[in-house]
Amino acid sequence: MEEEVKPGLVMGKVYLIPTTLGDNAPLEVLPISIKRTIENIDHYIVENEKTARHFIKKVSPGKSQPDLHIESLNKYTDPSMIPSYLDPCIHGLDVGLLSEAGCPGIADPGADVVKVAHERRIQVVPLVGPSSILMAMMSSGMNGQNFAFNGYLPIDNKERKAMIKSLERLSRDKGQSQIFMETPYRNNKLVQELVRTLQKSTRLCIACDITLPSEFIQTKSAHEWSEINVDLDKRPTIYIIQA
């Protein structure tokens, strides 16, 4: 049951707090505003409590961990519980929403929290931070005026091949860059499928380990990729095609 707002009480806000895209120093890729925000918030909604606490400690080593109030948001979360996660805002306290990697709400369950926040008239404040999707698009050399993010491709081989052909056709018909991703341990298999399925002239951008020392971003034709051996196993990767 949702709590009612008491007259005269200033509502807390929901801060969308980006995290790093890998295990690098937070303040190398995050603005100082992230540190200031974390130091002022004790209520958090996160995907994984252990990694969230680790991130908070790296950003603000002096922050008291026992004082943190953390709610988990993942595939096991009962959707009916989400409104209660925002009850601190009703009492004038800010809540921080953390993603496992990158920006909350983008390819991330945090979107469900943001939806409820708007329904409850709680102000949502997005903070600046790295988004692998946008950074891959920026560095691809493809159409940044017209692009679409398609999430994960199907696991089934037949369905995945059909989806690749569909995205390639959509790209050709609309001049639209098509962005998608894959579970890291299936990356190498996906690359093989892409070079087998795409037309030889279709451009493919592979953007891997973005912002990390091992960052690898290259755009080539499907034919050129077929002649290159690149190991992407267990490395976070974004793919973009443009026919």
Secondary structure, DSSP 8 states (H G I E B T S, - for coil): ------TT-----EEEE-B-SSSS-HHHHS-HHHHHHHHT--EEEES-HHHHHHHHHHH-TTS-GGG-EEEE-STTS-GGGHHHHTHHHHTT--EEEE-SSB-TTSSSTHHHHHHHHHHTT--EEE-----HHHHHHHTT-S-SSSEEEEEE--SSHHHHHHHHHHHHHHHHHHT-EEEEE--GGGHHHHHHHHHHHS-TT-EEEEEESTTSTT-EEEEEEHHHHTT-----TT--EEEEEE-
